[in-house]
Amino acid sequence: MPRHHPNRSGKTIQPLQSDPTASPQSTRDGGGERAASLDPLEAEGDLAVVGEGTSPGAPESEREESGVSARSRRCTPSFVSEVPLRVSPAEERVLLARLEAARALYNACLGEALRRWRLVRQSRAYQHARSLPRHMPERTDAFRAARAAQGFTEAALQQYAKDCRHASGWIELHLDAPVMQKLATRAFHAVLRVAIGKAKRVRFKGKQQLDTVEGKSNETGLVWRTDQVVWRGLTLAARLPKEVEQRDPVLGHGLASRVKYVRLVRRKLGTRNRFWAQLICEGRPYRKPTHLLGEGIVGMDLGPSTIAVVTPTQAHLERFCAELVPDARATRREERHLDRQRRANNPGNYHPNGTVKKGRKGRKHWRASMRQRRTQAHLADRQRRLAAHRKSLHGRLAHEVVRKGDAFLLEKVSYRAWQRRFGRSIQQRAPGMFVSILTRLAESAGGRVLTVPTRSTKLSQTCQCGQVKKKPLSLRIHCCDQCGLKMQRDLYSAHLIRFVDSKTHLLHADQAQAAWPGWEPILRAAWQQAQSTTQPTSGRDRGPSCVRRQRAAVRQSRSPATGLPAQANSPDAVAGEPARAGQRRR
């Protein structure tokens, strides 16, 4: 069956040449359809192949197609420098058209990669590879041969993207070969994550949802040239001070380094589009003099909304992102406004009782007015500002923690499980993002972040005397019946984890018990300080109870005094006996 390629109008055109791996059983995947993942046996075989690639996380096709081993390829450290760009309205229209062309090509490659992966799973060679014992080189070679036979390799998908680009004049006009190859590689890696069990599905990009494109090198295509980005006739100047001495030292370090390749990023600020250039530079990132690595072991205990940190000299317990106060009332008001606009613009997609009619995602046509789009953009911009503020607070806290030690111990928890159980708190504070930022900063400075399993350590249930007692999550104070120790639960867990062996994951209770006389006043002072600065769970100071009662009294209906009969002309007059003394009216 000949394959089809997308053009600008959404119709399909024939390719220049057919693919010998095409099959009559191939089908085009929908936007929300899931791809089947591997079982543990299959995942282990594919992961072994992926781990032996030319670069960390790269698939084996990168090695088998190029013939270059991982040892012979030069790998250097990289960091990212971001530069804002000056874009005129005419240049913005060209960039938006190129991003749409890249979106069409990416979706085509993603669908083709899914089709080829399904053919691999249906092949006899793949079933034979699954039947082989684990940890055998023959099994890995059999998986590789099965994928190569169906064209499920990075080089084969790049050839498919090349055919699509030549078959569509609109795509060939806007995209060059390096950008086309990186889009194919991006689609291949997305399907490969599903194949090895690291993801459940792939996501096709909707209109104006692809925001980044990148080149392969700084030699041709999308390149950086003397404080400006050059790409197929466009010259986009960077927003930088003219004098080199006036530039930020962090940005100056990135501009002085060798650029490996350039990534173009589009961000939506309300209803406007802004563009940045991300320069992937060779070397280590710039480190400020204040961001130095400390010495010693730092123990941490993370919760959905709090963090306890115990350093070699001090301890503190604080709330995650205490300065981040989202306006939930305004957000909810905009969401209700958006829902009313959506229902008014699409009355045929709802039942008389107000529920949405069932059907696949692409079968119902949803209309959006200009006012609805402005409401969506304003709501998205509100969430963007919250995310930027949250990331800034996490970075500041991570730098403070890095300055206090060189080894950071914390328990290994599932943040995805926290999302299901404490969804609103995790959405607001994002402890998993903090751990990723801390890991990146610590490794960049020469430190390390180590995790210990909670199943074997049980720090929140263990006392230094050896007693293990299960406690509910609502109990936040550790009280030991055997030795009489009493301490805040999170602070005590952060203290105990400093005495856990990072290799054997065993708690040295004797060392913790010997050090307790010196640490008890420090932890108790941190506990008292946390109690004096504790805010409500919502992060919003609601004021004293007397003030809240006064505000509630103002919001009450204007009824007569308590105990007197209601006037007939009052808005809440009710026929019957008068109100009793002390009865609250609603």
N, C-alpha and C positions, 0 to 999 in steps of 0.2 A: 504494500500500500504506500503510495507516495505521501510524504509528510507535507504539512502546511506550515506556513510562517506568517506571523502577524505583520500587518502594515499599519499606517497611521489611522485609517478609517475603521480599523477593527476587523476588516475582512481578511481572508486568507489568500495567499498566492503560492504558486508552486515553486519549489526550490530549483536551483540550477542543476543539481544532481541528486540522485536518490541515495539513500543509505542502505547498504547491503544487510544491515542488522535489523531492518524494519520487519515487522510481523503483522499478519492480519489480526492478531489478538491484542494489538496495542490499542490503548484507549487514552484519551486526554483527561488528565486529572482535574477535578474541580478545586475551587479555592479552599473549601473547608474539609476536603476529604483527607482522611488520615492514611499514611503509608504504613504498611506492616513492618514491624521491627523484628530484630533477631531474637532468638532464644539465647540463653547463656552460653550454649556451646558455640553458636554462630558468632555471638558478640566477641567471645574470647579469641576466635580465629581471626576476625577482622581487626580487632584491637592490636593484636600482635603485629599485623602487617602495618597498621598505621603508625605504630610506635617506632618502626624501623625506617621511617621516611627520611627525606633529605633535611627536613626541618621539623621542630617540635610541633605535633599536631597535624602534619601534612600527610596526605594519603600515600599509599605505596605506588600509585600510578605515576606520581611525580618522579619516583626513582626508576620505575620500569620503563617509562617512555623516554626519559633523558639518558639513562644508562650511567648516571653519576651517583656515586655512593655518598652517604652522609658524611664520611670522614674527609672526602676530597673537596666538598663544597665549603666555602669560607663563610662562617657564621659570625656575625658581629652584633654587639648589643645595639639596641635602637631606642629612641625616645621620640615623643611627638611634641612639636611646637605649633601652636595655632595662631594664625594671623588673620584679622578681619580684612575684607576686600571692599574696594569702592566699585560699585556696579551701577551703571546707568540704567534707565528704563529699557532702552533698546537692547543692552547686553543682558538684562534680566530676562527678556522675552526669549532670547536665543538660548540662555542657560536652561530655562524651564522646558523648552522644546527638546533639548538634549537629554534632560532628565527623564522626560516622557519616553523618548526613544530607548533610553537605557532600561526603563521599566518594562517596556514591551519585549525587549531582547532577553531580559532576566527571566520574565515569566515563561517565555518560550523554552529557554534552557532548563528551567526548573521542571516544567512539565515533561520534557524529553528525558531528563535524568530520572524522574520517577517512573516513566514508562520502561526505561532500560533496566532499572532496578527490579521491577516486577518480572521482567523477562528472565533476569538472572535467578530469581527465586523459583521460577517455574522450570528452569533447565535441569536436565539430568546430571550435568556436571556439578551443579551446586548441591543437589541432593546427595551425590556421591561424596562430596567434600564434607558434608555434615556427618556422614556415617563414619568418617575416619576418627581415630582416637585423638584426644587433645594433646597439646604440647608436642606436636610432631611437625617437622618442616614440610612433610608431604601435604599435610592439611592446609597449611598456609599457601603453598604453591597451587593446590587445587582450587582454593577460593580465588586466587589471583587469576588463574586460567579461566574460571567460570565468568568472572567479571569482564575480562578482556574479550571473551568470545561474544558477548552481547554488547560490546562497546561502552560499558560502564566504567570509563576511565576519564581522567581529566583532559588528556590530549584529545580523545575522541569527542568529548563534549565541546571543546574549543573548536574543533573542526565543524561541528554542527552549528555553533554560533557564527562561524565564518560563512557558512552557506546561507544562514538567515540574513546576515548583513549584506551579502552580495545580492540576494534575491529581493530585498526590500530597498528601493532607492532612498526612501525616507530615512531609514536607519543608517545606511551607508553615508548619507549626507551629513548626519549629525555626530556619528561615533567613529573613532579611529580604531585601528587594530589592537593596540595595547589595552584600551578601555574595554573593548569587546572581549578580549581574553580574560581579563580580571572578572568581568561579569559572569562568564562561563565557569570560572574557578569558584566564584562565590556560590553559584547555584549547585555545583558539584559537591562542595563541602556541606551545604545545607542538607542535601539528600544523604550524604555519607553519615552525618550525625544521626539521622533516622535509621540508617542501615546498621549502625553499630550499637543502637539502643540508647544513645545519649539524648535523643529528642523523640517526641511522639509524632510530630507532624511538621510539615513545611508550610510556610505562609506565602501565598502569592500576593504581590503588591498591587493595591488598588490605585486609582488615579491620584496623582500627586502624593504618593506614599513612599517613593524611592527618593531619598534625600542625599545620597552619597555616591560618588563615582571616583575611581582612582586609576592611576597609571601603573605601569610595571617598573619603570625606571625614570630617572631624570634626564634621559637622553633624547627621547622623542615622545610625541603625543602631549599629554598633560604634564608640563614641566614648570619649574621655578627658575626665573631669570631676573636677578638683580631687583629684588623687592617687588616683583610682580609675577603673576601667573599667566602663562602663554598656553593657549589651547585652540588649535585649528582656527587661526585668524583672530581670536579674541585675546586682548591684553588687559588683564584685570590688575590694577594697581592696588597695593596693600596700604592699609591705614596705619602708617608708621611715622614717627617724627623724622624730619629730614636730617637732623643732627644725630650722629651715632651715639654721642655722649648722653643724649637725653632719653635714650631707649631703656626699657626695663632690662636689668641684667639677665633675668631668666630668658626673655625673648632674644636678647642679644647673643646669648650662648647658643641658642638654637640656630639663629641665622648665620653664625660663624662656623657651624658644623657642616659636614658634607650631607647633602640631601639625597636619600635613597630613592624616594618617589613621593608624589604629591597626591593628596586626597582632597577633593572638593566637597564641601559640606553645605547644605542648605538648611536653615532653621527658620521656623515660622514664628514670628513675634507678633501675635495678634493676627491681623489681616495682611501683614507685610512679610516679605521674604528677605532674609539677610544671608549673606554668603561668607564663608570662612575657608581658608586654605590650611589644611593640616600637613605640615612638613614632617615626614618620617625621616629623622636624622640619625646618623651613625654616631655612636658613642654613649656616654652616660649623661643623664640630665643634670642641670645645674642645681647645686645644693646651696641654700642660703647659709650664712654663718650661724644663724639662730637654730637651724634645723640639724643639730648634731645628734649622733647616736650616743645613748648613755651606756651604763655598765650595770650588769646584774640581771636577775630574773624578775620579771613582772608577771604577777598572776592576775587574771581577769575572770569575771563571771558576768556573762551577758544575759539579759532578760529581754522580754518583748518591749519593755519601755525604760529599763534602767541598766546601768553598768557599774560594776564595782571593780576598782583597780587598786592593787596592793603592790607597791614598789619596794625596793630594798630599804627605804627610809620613811615612807609615808603611805597613807591609804585614804581613799575617798570614794563616796557613793553618790552618784548623781543620776539625773534623768536624761535620757537620750533626747537631744534636740529640744532642750527646755525653752530656747528662744523662739522656736518655730511654733507659731500660733495660727493655724489656719482658720479662716472665717467660714465655719461650717454653715452658718445661716445664709450667707450670701451665695455660697456654692449651691446649696440646696434650692435657693430661690431661682438661680439660673438654670439648674437642671429641670425644675418644674416648668419654667418658661420654655425651655427647649422641647420638652415633651409635648406641651400644648401646640407649639409650632409644627412639630412633626405630625401630630394627629390632624391638624387643620390642613396641612399640605397633602396628606395621604389618607383621606377618609376611606378609600376602598380597601386598604390593607388591614382594617380593624373590624372585628365583629361588633354587633350592637351593644354587647356588654362591655366593650372597651378592650378586650384582649386582642392580641395580634393573630391574624390568620396564619395557620400552619402552612409550611411550604419551604422549599430549599432557599438558600440565601440569595441566589441569583435569579429566581423566578419572579419575585415581586419587584416592581419598579418603585423606588422611593424618590420622590421629588423633594427638593430642598430649595426654599426661596432664599433671596439674598439676605433677608433678616435672620433666617435660621442659620445661614452660614456665618453671619457675624456673631451670633450667639455662640455657636460652636467654637469659633476662633477665640472669642473672649474667655470662654470656659477653659479651653486648652492653654491659653496664655496664663491664666491663673494657676493651673497645675504646673506649668513650666517654671514659673517664679518660685513656687514652693519647692520644686525639685532642686532648683539651683541653690536656694537658701539651705536646704537640707544637706546637699553635697558640700557646701562651704563649711557648715558646722561640723560635719564628719571629718573633713580634712583638718580643721583646726584641732579637734580632739585627738585625732591620730598623731599629729605632730607633737602634741603635748605628751602622749604616751611614749612615743619613740625616744624622746629626750630623756626618759627615765630608766632605760634598760636596753639590753641587746638581745634578750631572749624573752619571748612573750608566750605564755601558756594560757590556753583557754579550752573549754570543753567542746567536743565535736557534737554539734546539734544540727537538726534538720530545720532550716529556716522556712522551707516549703511547708512543713507540718505546722510551724508557727503561723503561717499565713492562713491556714485553714481554721486554726483555733483562735488566734488573736488577730483577725484580719484588719480591723480598723487601726489598732496600735501599730502593727507592722507596716501598714501603708503610710502612716504618718512618720515613723521613725527609722525604718529600714535598717535594722542591725546587721543584716547580711552585707549591705553596701559598706558599712563601717569596717567590717572584717576584711573585705577585699581591699579597701583603701589602706588599712593598716598593714596588710600583708605586702602590698606593693611598696609602700614607703619603707618598711623595715628591710625588705630584701634589697632595695636600692641603696640603703645606707650601710648594708653589710650585716644586718641582724637577721633574725629568723622568727617565724611564728609557728608554734607547735600546738597541735590539738591532741587531746587525750579522750578516749572513749568514755562516755558516761555510764555504759553498762558495767564496766569493770571497776571504775573508780568510785562512783556514787558519792560524790563529795558533799552534796546537799543532805545526805542521809547519814554521813559518817562523822564520828567524833574522834578527836585525837587520842582519846583513851581506848579506842577500839570498838566502841559500841556502834552498831548500825541499826538505825530505826527509820522506818519509812514515814514521811511526812506529807501531808497534802500541800498543794500549791498555795492554798490560802494562808497557811501558817508561815509567816515570814521571819520568825525568831527561832533560832536553834537553842533548845534547852535540853541538856543532857541529865538524865536521872541518875547516872552512875557517878559522874565527877562534878556535877553541879555547874557546868559551864553554860553561860548564857550570852548569846551574841546574835547580831543581825545575820540572817541566813546567807545573803549574797556576799557580804564582806567576809564571812567565815569561809565560804567556799573559795573565794579568791585568795584567801590566806593559805588554805590547805593545798591548793593546786601548785603552789611554789615548792612544795616538798614531794611532788610526784616525779618519779623517774620518767624522763621522756622516751626512753627505750623500752623499758619493761612495763610502764604504766602502772607501777605499784606505788602506793602512798607510804612514805617513811614516817609513820606515826610517832616514833620515838624522837625524831628530829623536830617535828612540829610541837610536840609536848615540851621539849627542852627550850624551844624558842618562845613559848607562849607567854611567860612572865614579862618579857620585853615588848611583845606585840599587843598585849591586852589593852594598855592605855591608848595606844595609837588607834586601834580599831574602835574602841569605845568613843574616842573623840570624833572619829569620822562618822560614827553612827549618830551621835548627838547633833553634829553639824547637818547631816542629811535630814534629820527630823525637823530642824529649825527652818530649813529652806525647801521643804516638800511642797509641791503644788498639786492641785487636783489632777486626776488622771487625764482629763481633757486638755490640760495645759493652759486653762483659762481661769483667771482669778475671778471668782464670782462675787467676792466681797463678803462682809460679815453677814451673819444670818439676819440681824435686825434690819440691815439695808435691804436684803432680799424680801423680807416681809413688808417693808414699806412700799417697795416697787410692786409687789403682788397686790397690796391694798389699792394702789392707784389703778391697777388693771381691772379691779372688780367692777361689776355693774353698779350703776348709780341707783341703788335701792335706798329706801328709807332706813332710819336707824333700827337696830336690832330690837325686836319685841313690839314694834308698832305695825299696824296693818298697812299693807301696800296700797298706794293710791291707785285709783282705777286707770289713770292716764299714764302710769309709769310703764316703761317698756317690759318689765319682768313681772307684772302683776299676774297673780294666779288666783283663781277663784277657790275659796276654801278658807281654812282657819289661818290666822296670822302666824308669822314665823316665830319659832320658839327662840328663847334666849340662848345665845351661843351657837346657833345653827348657821353654818356657812352657806351662803347663797352662791349658786353657779349659773 
